[in-house]
Amino acid sequence: MIEPANPRWTRRPEGSNWGDFGPDDQQGRMNLITPEVRLAAMREVREGKLFMLSLPLDFPGGDDEHSPRKAPRLQSNSLGGHNLCNHPITPTDLTCDDTVTLSLQYSTQWDALVHWGRQFDVHGDGNPVPVYYNGYRAHEHVLCDADGSGFKAAALGIENMATTGVQGRGVLVNLVKAFGPERRWIDHDMLMQAIDEQQVEIRQGDMLLLYTGYGDAVMAMNRQPDEAKLAQVGAVLRGADERLLDWIKASGVAAIISDNQAVEGFDLENPADGPGGMLPLHDRCLFMLGVHLGELWWLKDLAEYLDAQGRHAFLLTAPPLRLPGAAGSPTTPVATV
């Protein structure tokens, strides 16, 4: 057990890496993407061909009144009482200038480490407190207004990920090829089977991408998602599988990314008991290990290319917005092969 000279915690969750990257670390396993790891990633580039891995940011579409995440809304800014939409700013010149209202985790996204926390007894005194990765505290480091509105992550915001550049070696496991496009819950043995059959080499500091086919269905629905049909599409990791969670720790991956909504399967109405019961993979990755999660990426084109070439690795560049205090961010990732 690491005993930090740090009043936030003297006891860390069993199996976590709190303190391993320093008592005040806010980047988690992004720290494993070293200059040497980036150089190795660049050596995966053979053709200079690139694949853009973002959905259009107004996908999946729809505005479910019960969903906290809404599609982006653009509107023109104004200047001197004039709306800056096709505005004749001089007798010969036009300009457009706009603002967006954007849910940061609506479409292709990264989760910040502040996205998931829980109650934990950080001092072993029988008094659990609400904390996030590395013991950062709710209401002290993660701030809201008195009524629960407003938001500011003074620690663990997405800007900490952005400053790493998020550039390294991506490796893709094609779960559509391994198990088909239907909804399947993937446990440790099934994931290992796909990795072995596809001869995917996973190294410390890699970013692991999982192609499930869910993103294909989202795109085919063209901003009119059918949730009942989407619930039948695409593999999801079985977050309750302890062997799978232990493998994530042992693998040394810096991030896990999928083309579905949460990487893992979930049932919001019937969560399992205990800490992390609703989203156990989120708990292990974001709260315990500092492994960022990417969701709703566009992977079809890249997956098909890699399969045809008999490859699995590439250079991945995927920084989030450098938006201080945010719990997540859109990203426009690029894979270079």
C-alpha positions in Angstrom: 0.0 0.0 0.0 1.2 3.4 -0.9 1.0 5.9 1.9 0.9 9.3 0.3 1.9 12.5 2.0 -1.5 13.6 1.0 -4.5 14.4 3.2 -7.0 13.3 0.6 -6.5 9.6 1.3 -4.3 7.2 3.3 -6.2 4.1 2.1 -6.9 3.4 -1.6 -9.3 1.0 -3.2 -7.9 -2.5 -3.4 -6.6 -3.0 -7.0 -6.5 0.7 -7.8 -3.4 2.6 -8.9 -4.1 5.7 -6.9 -0.7 7.4 -6.2 1.3 5.4 -8.6 1.7 8.4 -10.9 2.1 10.8 -8.0 -0.1 12.0 -5.2 -1.7 14.7 -7.2 -2.0 12.9 -10.6 -5.0 13.8 -12.7 -4.0 12.1 -16.0 -4.3 8.4 -15.0 -2.9 5.9 -17.4 -2.4 8.6 -20.1 0.9 8.8 -18.2 1.9 5.5 -19.9 1.9 7.1 -23.3 5.6 8.1 -23.1 7.7 9.5 -26.0 8.9 6.0 -26.6 5.3 4.7 -26.9 4.5 7.5 -29.3 7.6 6.7 -31.4 6.5 3.1 -31.6 3.1 4.2 -32.7 4.6 6.3 -35.5 6.4 3.2 -36.7 3.0 1.6 -37.4 2.4 4.2 -40.1 3.1 2.6 -43.5 1.0 4.4 -46.1 0.1 7.8 -44.6 -3.5 7.0 -45.2 -5.9 8.4 -42.5 -9.3 7.5 -41.2 -11.5 10.0 -39.4 -13.2 8.2 -36.4 -15.9 10.7 -35.4 -19.6 10.5 -36.1 -21.1 13.8 -37.1 -21.7 15.5 -33.8 -25.5 15.7 -34.3 -25.6 11.9 -34.3 -27.2 9.7 -32.9 -30.0 12.2 -33.3 -33.3 12.5 -31.6 -34.1 14.5 -28.4 -35.5 12.1 -25.9 -37.1 14.3 -23.2 -35.8 11.9 -20.5 -32.2 12.0 -21.7 -29.9 14.6 -20.1 -27.9 14.8 -23.3 -29.3 16.8 -26.2 -28.3 17.3 -29.8 -26.2 20.4 -30.5 -28.0 23.6 -31.4 -26.4 26.3 -33.4 -27.5 30.0 -33.4 -26.0 33.1 -34.8 -24.2 35.6 -32.6 -25.1 39.3 -32.8 -23.1 42.5 -33.2 -24.6 45.9 -32.8 -28.1 44.5 -32.8 -27.5 42.5 -36.0 -27.6 38.7 -36.3 -24.3 37.5 -37.8 -25.9 35.1 -40.3 -25.1 36.2 -43.9 -24.5 39.6 -42.3 -23.3 42.4 -44.7 -20.5 43.6 -42.5 -19.3 45.9 -45.3 -21.0 46.9 -48.5 -19.1 44.0 -50.2 -18.4 41.5 -47.5 -20.6 38.9 -45.6 -19.9 37.2 -42.3 -21.3 34.4 -40.2 -20.5 33.9 -36.5 -22.2 31.5 -34.2 -22.6 29.8 -30.9 -23.4 26.2 -30.1 -25.2 24.7 -27.1 -23.6 21.2 -26.9 -23.9 18.3 -24.6 -20.3 17.3 -24.2 -21.1 13.5 -24.2 -23.9 13.4 -26.8 -21.9 11.9 -29.7 -18.3 10.8 -30.3 -16.7 11.6 -27.0 -14.2 11.0 -24.2 -15.2 10.6 -20.6 -13.0 12.6 -18.2 -11.9 10.9 -15.0 -14.3 13.1 -13.1 -17.2 11.4 -14.9 -17.5 8.5 -12.4 -16.9 8.3 -8.7 -18.4 6.7 -5.6 -18.4 6.6 -1.8 -15.2 5.2 -0.4 -13.6 5.0 3.0 -10.3 6.9 2.2 -8.9 6.8 5.7 -10.1 3.4 6.9 -12.0 5.0 9.8 -15.4 3.6 8.8 -16.6 6.9 7.2 -17.0 6.6 3.4 -16.9 9.9 1.5 -17.8 10.8 -2.1 -14.6 10.7 -4.1 -13.2 10.3 -7.6 -9.9 9.0 -9.0 -6.9 9.5 -6.8 -9.2 10.6 -3.9 -10.3 14.0 -5.3 -13.4 15.0 -3.4 -16.9 15.8 -4.4 -17.9 19.3 -3.2 -14.3 20.3 -2.6 -12.6 19.6 -6.0 -15.8 19.0 -8.0 -18.2 21.9 -7.5 -21.8 22.6 -8.1 -24.2 25.4 -7.1 -26.2 24.8 -3.9 -29.2 23.6 -5.9 -27.1 21.1 -7.8 -26.9 23.2 -10.9 -23.7 24.6 -12.3 -20.6 22.5 -12.7 -16.9 22.9 -12.4 -14.3 20.2 -12.0 -11.4 21.9 -10.2 -9.6 18.6 -10.5 -9.8 15.7 -13.0 -11.5 17.8 -15.7 -11.0 16.9 -19.4 -8.3 19.5 -19.9 -5.9 17.2 -18.0 -6.3 14.6 -20.7 -6.1 17.2 -23.5 -2.7 18.4 -22.3 -1.2 15.0 -22.9 -2.0 15.3 -26.7 -3.7 11.9 -26.7 -1.5 10.5 -29.4 -0.2 7.0 -29.3 -0.6 3.4 -30.6 -4.1 2.3 -31.3 -5.0 -1.3 -31.5 -8.4 -2.5 -32.8 -10.2 -5.7 -31.9 -13.0 -6.5 -34.5 -15.8 -7.9 -32.4 -18.1 -7.9 -35.4 -15.7 -10.3 -37.2 -15.4 -12.5 -34.1 -19.1 -12.7 -33.0 -21.3 -11.0 -35.6 -23.2 -7.7 -35.4 -25.9 -8.8 -32.9 -26.0 -7.8 -29.2 -23.6 -10.0 -27.3 -22.2 -9.6 -23.8 -18.4 -10.1 -24.1 -16.7 -11.6 -21.1 -13.0 -12.2 -20.5 -12.7 -15.5 -22.4 -14.6 -14.1 -25.4 -12.4 -11.0 -25.6 -9.3 -13.2 -25.3 -10.6 -15.4 -28.0 -11.0 -12.5 -30.4 -7.6 -11.1 -29.5 -5.9 -14.4 -30.1 -7.8 -15.2 -33.3 -7.0 -11.8 -34.8 -3.4 -11.9 -33.5 -3.7 -8.5 -31.8 -0.6 -7.5 -29.8 -1.5 -5.3 -26.9 1.3 -3.3 -25.3 1.5 -1.1 -22.2 0.3 2.4 -23.1 -1.9 1.2 -26.1 -5.4 2.6 -26.7 -7.7 -0.3 -27.2 -10.6 0.1 -29.8 -13.5 -2.3 -30.0 -15.5 -2.4 -33.2 -19.0 -3.7 -32.3 -21.2 -2.5 -35.3 -23.4 -0.4 -33.0 -22.1 2.8 -34.7 -23.0 1.4 -38.1 -26.6 1.1 -37.0 -26.6 4.6 -35.5 -25.4 6.0 -38.8 -27.9 4.0 -40.8 -30.8 5.4 -38.8 -29.7 8.9 -40.0 -30.5 10.9 -36.8 -33.7 9.0 -36.1 -32.6 6.4 -33.6 -34.8 3.4 -32.8 -33.7 2.5 -29.2 -35.5 -0.8 -29.3 -33.5 -1.9 -32.4 -30.3 -0.4 -31.1 -30.6 -2.5 -27.9 -30.3 -5.6 -30.1 -27.1 -4.5 -31.9 -23.5 -4.7 -31.2 -21.2 -6.4 -28.6 -20.9 -4.9 -25.1 -18.3 -5.7 -22.5 -19.6 -7.6 -19.4 -18.4 -5.2 -16.8 -19.4 -7.5 -14.0 -16.8 -10.1 -15.1 -13.9 -9.7 -12.5 -11.5 -11.6 -14.8 -12.1 -9.0 -17.5 -11.6 -6.1 -15.1 -8.4 -7.7 -13.8 -7.2 -8.1 -17.4 -7.7 -4.4 -18.0 -5.5 -3.6 -15.1 -2.8 -6.1 -16.1 -2.9 -5.1 -19.8 -1.6 -1.6 -19.2 -4.0 -0.1 -21.7 -4.2 3.7 -21.4 -7.8 4.0 -22.8 -10.7 1.8 -24.0 -12.8 3.0 -26.9 -15.8 1.6 -28.6 -18.4 2.6 -31.2 -21.3 2.0 -28.7 -22.8 4.1 -25.9 -20.9 3.0 -22.8 -18.3 0.4 -23.8 -20.0 -2.0 -21.3 -23.5 -3.3 -21.2 -25.9 -1.8 -18.6 -29.4 -1.9 -17.2 -30.1 1.4 -15.5 -33.3 0.1 -14.0 -31.8 -3.0 -12.5 -28.2 -2.3 -11.5 -26.2 -4.9 -9.6 -25.6 -4.4 -5.8 -22.5 -2.8 -4.4 -20.1 -0.1 -5.4 -19.9 0.3 -9.2 -22.9 -2.0 -9.6 -24.5 0.1 -12.3 -21.4 0.5 -14.4 -18.7 -1.7 -13.0 -16.3 -1.2 -15.9 -16.6 2.6 -15.5 -15.9 2.1 -11.8 -12.8 0.1 -12.5 -11.5 2.2 -15.3 -12.3 5.8 -14.4 -12.5 5.6 -10.6 -9.8 3.0 -9.8 -7.3 3.0 -12.6 -7.5 6.3 -14.4 -8.3 4.6 -17.8 -10.3 7.0 -20.0 -13.2 5.7 -21.9 -14.2 6.7 -25.5 -17.7 6.1 -26.7 -19.7 6.3 -30.0 -16.7 6.5 -32.3 -17.0 5.7 -36.0 -14.9 2.5 -36.5 -16.4 0.7 -39.5 -14.1 2.0 -42.3 -10.9 1.6 -40.2 -12.0 -1.9 -39.1 -12.6 -3.1 -42.6 -9.3 -1.6 -43.9 -7.3 -3.3 -41.1 -9.0 -6.6 -41.6 -8.3 -6.5 -45.4 -4.6 -5.7 -44.6 -4.2 -8.2 -41.9 -3.2 -5.4 -39.5 -4.5 -4.2 -36.1 -2.2 -1.3 -35.0 -2.0 2.3 -36.1 -1.1 5.8 -34.9 -4.1 7.3 -33.1 -4.4 11.0 -32.5 -7.5 11.9 -30.4 -7.3 15.0 -28.1 -10.5 16.2 -26.5 -11.4 19.9 -26.2 -9.1 21.7 -23.8 -12.1 22.9 -21.8 -11.2 23.4 -18.2 -13.5 21.8 -15.7 -15.5 19.6 -18.0 -16.6 16.0 -17.3 -16.3 14.9 -20.9 -15.6 16.2 -24.4 -16.3 15.6 -28.1 -13.3 14.5 -30.1 -12.5 14.2 -33.7 -10.1 11.2 -33.7 -7.8 10.4 -36.6 -6.2 7.0 -37.2 -3.1 7.1 -39.5 -2.0 3.9 -41.1 
